[in-house]
Each structure stands twice: as structure tokens, then as C-alpha cells.
Amino acid sequence: MEVSVEAAILIAVTVVAAVAVAFWASGFVAQVTPFERLEITGARTVDGRTIEFTVRNPGVAASSISAIELMGRVYHRLPVGVEVGAGAVKTCTVRLSGNLPVGASIELVVITSTGKRFPAAFMANYGDFSGPFVIGVESVNCV
């Protein structure tokens, strides 16, 4: 009977040690493996032709914004990507060539240089027409 108790204790200690090592290893891998993630917050219209939003990178790898998409159409490809480092926050301003339709739900997508897409939706508070969305992007500036 003593041998089986000792064996059970030895097996239990081995299992606990294996689980602890696996938990530590998975946390270590998550910290050192680079992954790209951006969060778009505070998207809003400043006036009928200007959109402002904040991009935060909570990931562990730097990301580079290469394009802006509005309402399912890529409107602006940045000639030089906007670098958003790990833990960094950037405020971007998009200047449009025409006015937004007031009250419309606008879908904004930030596309990175690796092709990952990070969407956000907001309502246009400013604008002066209710026609179709056929507006071009004049400029994108991120600070």
C-alpha cells in the first residue's frame, strides 16, 4: 500500500510541474512572438470634409499604416507608411475632397503594410448632402 501512495504522490507532483512549465512557456512565447494589432478609437468628423481618429498599438510589434479605406473602397494609399510602434498612439486626420453625408454611418478601415485590416464605424455629425458616397481623400496626416 505504501508503494502505491508514493507513486500517486510522485505522479501528482510530475503533473503539477508539467502544467506549471507549460503555463510559463506559453506566457513567454506570447511575450516574445511579434503580432500586429491596432485599435481605432475616437473616430469622428471634425467638419464636413475632415475625419479624425486615434490609432493605438497594444501589440508587441510595430505596425505601418499603408492605406485608408472608407465605405469599402481604398481611397488613399500612403506613399510612405505611418509607423505606429508597440505601445504608441497616433492621431490621424483624413481630409476629404467633398462633404460627407450628414447622419451617415461611415466605415473606416486602416490597412497595414502586411495587409491586415482594422475597421471602425462612426456616424458623420457634419456634412451637407445626402447623395451617394463618392468622395476622394486629399490627404492623410498622422501625428
MDAnalysis code that builds the backbone (N, CA, C; Angstrom):
import MDAnalysis as mda
import numpy as np

u = mda.Universe.empty(429, n_residues=143, atom_resindex=np.repeat(np.arange(143), 3), trajectory=True)
u.add_TopologyAttr("name", ["N", "CA", "C"] * 143)
u.add_TopologyAttr("resid", np.arange(1, 144))
u.add_TopologyAttr("resname", ["MET", "GLU", "VAL", "SER", "VAL", "GLU", "ALA", "ALA", "ILE", "LEU", "ILE", "ALA", "VAL", "THR", "VAL", "VAL", "ALA", "ALA", "VAL", "ALA", "VAL", "ALA", "PHE", "TRP", "ALA", "SER", "GLY", "PHE", "VAL", "ALA", "GLN", "VAL", "THR", "PRO", "PHE", "GLU", "ARG", "LEU", "GLU", "ILE", "THR", "GLY", "ALA", "ARG", "THR", "VAL", "ASP", "GLY", "ARG", "THR", "ILE", "GLU", "PHE", "THR", "VAL", "ARG", "ASN", "PRO", "GLY", "VAL", "ALA", "ALA", "SER", "SER", "ILE", "SER", "ALA", "ILE", "GLU", "LEU", "MET", "GLY", "ARG", "VAL", "TYR", "HIS", "ARG", "LEU", "PRO", "VAL", "GLY", "VAL", "GLU", "VAL", "GLY", "ALA", "GLY", "ALA", "VAL", "LYS", "THR", "CYS", "THR", "VAL", "ARG", "LEU", "SER", "GLY", "ASN", "LEU", "PRO", "VAL", "GLY", "ALA", "SER", "ILE", "GLU", "LEU", "VAL", "VAL", "ILE", "THR", "SER", "THR", "GLY", "LYS", "ARG", "PHE", "PRO", "ALA", "ALA", "PHE", "MET", "ALA", "ASN", "TYR", "GLY", "ASP", "PHE", "SER", "GLY", "PRO", "PHE", "VAL", "ILE", "GLY", "VAL", "GLU", "SER", "VAL", "ASN", "CYS", "VAL"])
u.atoms.positions = np.array([
    [0.819, -1.191, 0.000],
    [0.000, 0.000, 0.000],
    [0.859, 1.251, 0.000],
    [1.989, 1.210, 0.650],
    [2.862, 2.372, 0.716],
    [3.445, 2.711, -0.648],
    [3.719, 1.708, -1.456],
    [4.295, 1.942, -2.767],
    [3.297, 2.674, -3.664],
    [2.029, 2.318, -3.604],
    [1.031, 2.963, -4.444],
    [0.782, 4.408, -4.021],
    [0.854, 4.726, -2.744],
    [0.699, 6.105, -2.272],
    [1.884, 6.944, -2.740],
    [3.082, 6.387, -2.612],
    [4.272, 7.112, -3.064],
    [4.209, 7.346, -4.571],
    [3.758, 6.367, -5.331],
    [3.649, 6.501, -6.779],
    [2.612, 7.572, -7.145],
    [1.498, 7.583, -6.418],
    [0.455, 8.574, -6.691],
    [0.960, 9.987, -6.410],
    [1.693, 10.151, -5.313],
    [2.248, 11.464, -4.979],
    [3.274, 11.896, -6.021],
    [4.118, 10.972, -6.450],
    [5.131, 11.271, -7.461],
    [4.485, 11.658, -8.799],
    [3.421, 10.967, -9.185],
    [2.700, 11.287, -10.418],
    [2.036, 12.659, -10.316],
    [1.427, 12.963, -9.163],
    [0.763, 14.253, -8.963],
    [1.762, 15.401, -9.044],
    [2.929, 15.231, -8.420],
    [3.957, 16.269, -8.456],
    [4.450, 16.464, -9.887],
    [4.626, 15.386, -10.623],
    [5.075, 15.469, -12.012],
    [4.057, 16.206, -12.877],
    [2.773, 15.908, -12.705],
    [1.723, 16.569, -13.486],
    [1.673, 18.057, -13.157],
    [1.741, 18.404, -11.883],
    [1.717, 19.814, -11.485],
    [2.921, 20.555, -12.060],
    [4.093, 19.961, -12.007],
    [5.293, 20.589, -12.563],
    [5.158, 20.762, -14.078],
    [4.613, 19.770, -14.766],
    [4.438, 19.863, -16.222],
    [3.461, 20.974, -16.588],
    [2.372, 21.097, -15.830],
    [1.396, 22.156, -16.095],
    [2.019, 23.528, -15.833],
    [2.795, 23.664, -14.778],
    [3.441, 24.938, -14.465],
    [4.430, 25.334, -15.558],
    [5.218, 24.385, -16.046],
    [6.186, 24.673, -17.108],
    [5.455, 25.043, -18.398],
    [4.377, 24.353, -18.719],
    [3.611, 24.661, -19.933],
    [3.000, 26.054, -19.840],
    [2.467, 26.419, -18.684],
    [1.886, 27.745, -18.485],
    [2.955, 28.828, -18.634],
    [4.125, 28.629, -18.036],
    [5.221, 29.581, -18.137],
    [5.674, 29.712, -19.585],
    [5.818, 28.604, -20.295],
    [6.293, 28.628, -21.677],
    [5.302, 29.349, -22.589],
    [4.005, 29.129, -22.393],
    [3.019, 29.804, -23.247],
    [3.030, 31.310, -23.001],
    [3.197, 31.742, -21.770],
    [3.307, 33.174, -21.477],
    [4.559, 33.774, -22.057],
    [5.648, 33.047, -22.003],
    [6.917, 33.513, -22.562],
    [6.819, 33.658, -24.073],
    [6.228, 32.681, -24.730],
    [6.080, 32.727, -26.188],
    [5.185, 33.886, -26.598],
    [4.116, 34.138, -25.853],
    [3.214, 35.250, -26.176],
    [3.930, 36.592, -26.062],
    [4.892, 36.698, -25.153],
    [5.599, 37.966, -24.983],
    [6.648, 38.208, -26.049],
    [7.291, 37.165, -26.519],
    [8.381, 37.364, -27.473],
    [7.959, 37.165, -28.926],
    [6.774, 36.615, -29.172],
    [6.305, 36.436, -30.543],
    [5.640, 37.726, -31.004],
    [6.156, 38.350, -32.056],
    [5.548, 39.599, -32.517],
    [4.204, 39.352, -33.198],
    [3.224, 40.150, -32.856],
    [1.935, 40.117, -33.536],
    [1.474, 41.548, -33.744],
    [0.738, 41.728, -34.813],
    [0.297, 43.065, -35.202],
    [-1.141, 43.278, -34.762],
    [-1.373, 44.372, -34.068],
    [-2.723, 44.682, -33.619],
    [-2.842, 46.196, -33.464],
    [-3.881, 46.742, -34.055],
    [-4.164, 48.168, -33.914],
    [-5.587, 48.343, -33.416],
    [-5.807, 49.365, -32.630],
    [-7.150, 49.720, -32.164],
    [-7.445, 51.137, -32.629],
    [-8.586, 51.304, -33.283],
    [-9.012, 52.629, -33.734],
    [-10.075, 53.125, -32.769],
    [-9.813, 54.270, -32.158],
    [-10.760, 54.837, -31.197],
    [-11.018, 56.293, -31.548],
    [-12.106, 56.797, -31.081],
    [-12.415, 58.214, -31.214],
    [-12.609, 58.694, -32.635],
    [-13.040, 57.820, -33.543],
    [-13.273, 58.255, -34.926],
    [-14.463, 59.205, -34.947],
    [-14.263, 60.365, -35.588],
    [-15.329, 61.375, -35.625],
    [-15.095, 62.317, -36.779],
    [-16.114, 63.063, -37.126],
    [-15.968, 64.111, -38.134],
    [-15.717, 65.433, -37.425],
    [-14.723, 66.145, -37.892],
    [-14.404, 67.453, -37.320],
    [-15.241, 68.521, -38.006],
    [-15.386, 68.385, -39.315],
    [-16.282, 69.202, -40.114],
    [-16.760, 68.319, -41.253],
    [-17.413, 68.874, -42.241],
    [-17.970, 68.063, -43.318],
    [-16.944, 67.382, -44.196],
    [-15.683, 67.844, -44.130],
    [-14.646, 67.298, -45.001],
    [-13.460, 66.704, -44.252],
    [-13.521, 66.609, -42.938],
    [-12.379, 66.142, -42.163],
    [-12.805, 65.057, -41.183],
    [-12.071, 63.944, -41.209],
    [-12.272, 62.844, -40.265],
    [-11.033, 62.759, -39.392],
    [-11.237, 62.575, -38.102],
    [-10.129, 62.440, -37.162],
    [-10.320, 61.161, -36.358],
    [-9.246, 60.417, -36.146],
    [-9.317, 59.198, -35.342],
    [-7.974, 58.945, -34.682],
    [-7.982, 58.114, -33.653],
    [-6.785, 57.761, -32.914],
    [-6.487, 56.290, -33.138],
    [-5.223, 55.990, -33.399],
    [-4.771, 54.610, -33.590],
    [-3.830, 54.274, -32.445],
    [-4.129, 53.172, -31.762],
    [-3.287, 52.712, -30.655],
    [-2.774, 51.322, -30.998],
    [-1.513, 51.065, -30.710],
    [-0.914, 49.764, -30.968],
    [-0.657, 49.052, -29.634],
    [-1.578, 48.177, -29.199],
    [-1.354, 47.448, -27.957],
    [-0.518, 46.180, -28.162],
    [-0.128, 45.915, -29.391],
    [0.646, 44.716, -29.708],
    [2.104, 44.858, -29.294],
    [2.882, 43.824, -29.590],
    [4.297, 43.831, -29.229],
    [5.198, 44.091, -30.427],
    [4.606, 44.287, -31.609],
    [5.379, 44.576, -32.816],
    [4.916, 45.897, -33.408],
    [5.841, 46.590, -34.050],
    [5.499, 47.841, -34.714],
    [4.647, 47.552, -35.949],
    [3.738, 48.463, -36.258],
    [2.887, 48.350, -37.441],
    [3.093, 49.582, -38.306],
    [2.833, 49.426, -39.588],
    [2.959, 50.532, -40.517],
    [1.658, 50.663, -41.298],
    [0.993, 51.816, -41.147],
    [-0.263, 52.064, -41.865],
    [0.080, 52.409, -43.301],
    [-0.489, 51.651, -44.248],
    [-0.170, 51.889, -45.652],
    [-1.355, 52.407, -46.463],
    [-2.586, 52.230, -45.972],
    [-3.746, 52.688, -46.740],
    [-4.919, 52.973, -45.816],
    [-5.819, 53.825, -46.301],
    [-7.065, 54.160, -45.614],
    [-8.210, 53.773, -46.537],
    [-9.181, 53.073, -45.975],
    [-10.350, 52.657, -46.743],
    [-11.590, 53.275, -46.118],
    [-12.456, 53.835, -46.942],
    [-13.718, 54.401, -46.489],
    [-14.852, 53.727, -47.244],
    [-15.827, 53.238, -46.532],
    [-17.033, 52.642, -47.108],
    [-16.708, 51.549, -48.129],
    [-15.726, 50.703, -47.816],
    [-15.411, 49.568, -48.661],
    [-14.537, 49.853, -49.856],
    [-14.037, 51.059, -49.961],
    [-13.191, 51.414, -51.107],
    [-11.892, 52.044, -50.613],
    [-10.780, 51.562, -51.126],
    [-9.490, 52.129, -50.745],
    [-9.366, 53.491, -51.399],
    [-9.370, 54.519, -50.579],
    [-9.331, 55.878, -51.084],
    [-7.942, 56.489, -51.081],
    [-7.084, 56.004, -50.228],
    [-5.784, 56.652, -50.146],
    [-4.718, 55.641, -49.751],
    [-3.711, 55.499, -50.576],
    [-2.533, 54.691, -50.243],
    [-1.425, 55.661, -49.873],
    [-0.865, 55.460, -48.711],
    [0.192, 56.356, -48.252],
    [1.500, 56.013, -48.963],
    [2.180, 57.001, -49.549],
    [3.438, 56.716, -50.244],
    [4.502, 56.177, -49.291],
    [4.514, 56.690, -48.089],
    [5.406, 56.206, -47.033],
    [4.524, 55.827, -45.867],
    [4.661, 54.597, -45.390],
    [3.808, 54.131, -44.298],
    [3.990, 54.940, -43.032],
    [2.918, 55.038, -42.268],
    [2.955, 55.713, -40.975],
    [3.273, 54.655, -39.922],
    [4.419, 54.770, -39.313],
    [4.890, 53.781, -38.336],
    [4.202, 54.022, -36.988],
    [3.595, 52.961, -36.452],
    [2.979, 53.003, -35.125],
    [3.689, 51.949, -34.299],
    [4.596, 52.384, -33.442],
    [5.401, 51.464, -32.649],
    [4.582, 50.752, -31.589],
    [5.167, 49.723, -31.010],
    [4.500, 48.967, -29.945],
    [4.191, 49.900, -28.774],
    [2.937, 49.941, -28.379],
    [2.500, 50.800, -27.289],
    [2.282, 52.254, -27.674],
    [2.505, 52.608, -28.929],
    [2.387, 54.004, -29.365],
    [0.942, 54.367, -29.707],
    [0.661, 55.657, -29.665],
    [-0.649, 56.199, -30.025],
    [-0.431, 57.310, -31.043],
    [-1.189, 57.283, -32.131],
    [-1.112, 58.312, -33.171],
    [-2.509, 58.851, -33.419],
    [-2.604, 60.152, -33.674],
    [-3.851, 60.784, -34.067],
    [-3.759, 61.111, -35.547],
    [-4.712, 60.616, -36.324],
    [-4.696, 60.797, -37.770],
    [-5.859, 61.676, -38.209],
    [-5.586, 62.508, -39.206],
    [-6.594, 63.373, -39.796],
    [-6.684, 63.047, -41.281],
    [-7.897, 62.783, -41.745],
    [-8.146, 62.478, -43.149],
    [-8.927, 63.651, -43.729],
    [-8.359, 64.283, -44.748],
    [-9.021, 65.406, -45.416],
    [-9.658, 64.895, -46.702],
    [-10.962, 65.118, -46.856],
    [-11.723, 64.620, -47.997],
    [-11.871, 65.695, -49.072],
    [-12.131, 65.264, -50.300],
    [-12.296, 66.208, -51.407],
    [-13.721, 66.743, -51.506],
    [-14.641, 66.158, -50.769],
    [-16.031, 66.616, -50.770],
    [-16.632, 66.456, -49.393],
    [-17.877, 66.866, -49.252],
    [-18.543, 66.791, -47.962],
    [-19.158, 65.416, -47.724],
    [-19.154, 65.007, -46.480],
    [-19.777, 63.748, -46.075],
    [-21.285, 63.912, -45.999],
    [-22.025, 62.833, -46.182],
    [-23.476, 62.914, -45.963],
    [-23.767, 62.929, -44.459],
    [-24.371, 63.994, -43.976],
    [-24.628, 64.121, -42.548],
    [-25.546, 62.998, -42.067],
    [-25.229, 62.444, -40.911],
    [-26.021, 61.377, -40.317],
    [-25.722, 59.996, -40.851],
    [-24.824, 59.897, -41.817],
    [-24.498, 58.586, -42.402],
    [-23.552, 57.821, -41.489],
    [-23.689, 56.520, -41.505],
    [-22.767, 55.651, -40.784],
    [-21.562, 55.415, -41.693],
    [-20.382, 55.802, -41.236],
    [-19.169, 55.732, -42.032],
    [-18.305, 54.585, -41.517],
    [-17.849, 53.743, -42.432],
    [-16.931, 52.660, -42.076],
    [-15.527, 53.062, -42.517],
    [-14.619, 53.094, -41.560],
    [-13.228, 53.450, -41.791],
    [-12.383, 52.218, -41.513],
    [-11.472, 51.894, -42.421],
    [-10.589, 50.750, -42.236],
    [-9.156, 51.219, -42.428],
    [-8.307, 50.887, -41.475],
    [-6.874, 51.145, -41.579],
    [-6.233, 49.847, -42.051],
    [-5.458, 49.936, -43.134],
    [-4.787, 48.763, -43.689],
    [-3.293, 48.919, -43.455],
    [-2.672, 47.873, -42.907],
    [-1.239, 47.927, -42.629],
    [-0.438, 47.411, -43.812],
    [0.861, 47.555, -43.722],
    [1.741, 47.121, -44.804],
    [1.731, 45.606, -44.990],
    [1.312, 44.863, -43.981],
    [1.217, 43.406, -44.100],
    [-0.141, 42.964, -44.635],
    [-1.036, 43.925, -44.886],
    [-2.346, 43.608, -45.442],
    [-3.434, 43.381, -44.409],
    [-3.120, 43.511, -43.127],
    [-4.148, 43.335, -42.100],
    [-5.042, 44.562, -42.061],
    [-6.310, 44.313, -41.782],
    [-7.327, 45.363, -41.799],
    [-7.885, 45.558, -40.398],
    [-7.992, 46.818, -39.987],
    [-8.512, 47.157, -38.671],
    [-9.645, 48.173, -38.851],
    [-10.909, 47.727, -38.702],
    [-12.061, 48.591, -39.002],
    [-12.569, 49.380, -37.798],
    [-13.304, 50.433, -38.109],
    [-14.039, 51.219, -37.118],
    [-15.239, 51.826, -37.837],
    [-16.309, 52.033, -37.114],
    [-17.501, 52.662, -37.688],
    [-17.918, 53.824, -36.790],
    [-18.404, 54.881, -37.419],
    [-18.861, 56.053, -36.672],
    [-19.899, 56.777, -37.503],
    [-20.590, 57.724, -36.885],
    [-21.622, 58.477, -37.583],
    [-21.102, 59.866, -37.923],
    [-21.354, 60.295, -39.150],
    [-20.938, 61.624, -39.587],
    [-21.847, 62.669, -38.946],
    [-21.283, 63.497, -38.088],
    [-22.049, 64.542, -37.411],
    [-22.134, 65.816, -38.234],
    [-21.236, 65.968, -39.187],
    [-21.204, 67.159, -40.025],
    [-21.302, 66.735, -41.484],
    [-21.769, 67.624, -42.306],
    [-21.899, 67.372, -43.733],
    [-23.082, 68.152, -44.264],
    [-23.272, 68.111, -45.574],
    [-24.360, 68.929, -46.090],
    [-25.068, 68.329, -47.290],
    [-24.849, 67.047, -47.581],
    [-25.607, 66.478, -48.670],
    [-25.992, 65.041, -48.326],
    [-26.953, 64.531, -49.036],
    [-27.424, 63.183, -48.747],
    [-27.278, 62.267, -49.958],
    [-26.403, 62.633, -50.876],
    [-26.192, 61.835, -52.077],
    [-25.318, 60.628, -51.822],
    [-24.924, 59.958, -52.894],
    [-24.071, 58.777, -52.744],
    [-22.669, 59.158, -52.259],
    [-22.001, 58.197, -51.676],
    [-20.671, 58.419, -51.109],
    [-19.630, 58.250, -52.213],
    [-19.278, 59.330, -52.886],
    [-18.288, 59.299, -53.964],
    [-17.217, 60.352, -53.701],
    [-16.675, 60.322, -52.530],
    [-15.717, 61.330, -52.097],
    [-14.309, 60.746, -52.152],
    [-13.358, 61.534, -52.586],
    [-11.965, 61.118, -52.582],
    [-11.245, 61.653, -51.354],
    [-10.098, 61.081, -51.081],
    [-9.271, 61.528, -49.958],
    [-8.160, 62.395, -50.510],
    [-8.061, 63.617, -50.006],
    [-6.999, 64.535, -50.424],
    [-5.692, 64.260, -49.695],
    [-5.783, 64.049, -48.392],
    [-4.556, 63.843, -47.620],
    [-4.847, 63.080, -46.334],
    [-3.810, 62.427, -45.835],
    [-3.858, 61.756, -44.536],
    [-2.629, 62.224, -43.767],
    [-2.845, 62.702, -42.565],
    [-1.757, 63.186, -41.726],
    [-1.865, 62.550, -40.358],
    [-0.815, 61.881, -39.913],
    [-0.802, 61.242, -38.585],
    [0.314, 61.825, -37.752],
    [-0.026, 62.185, -36.524],
    [0.945, 62.761, -35.599],
    [1.042, 61.902, -34.373],
])
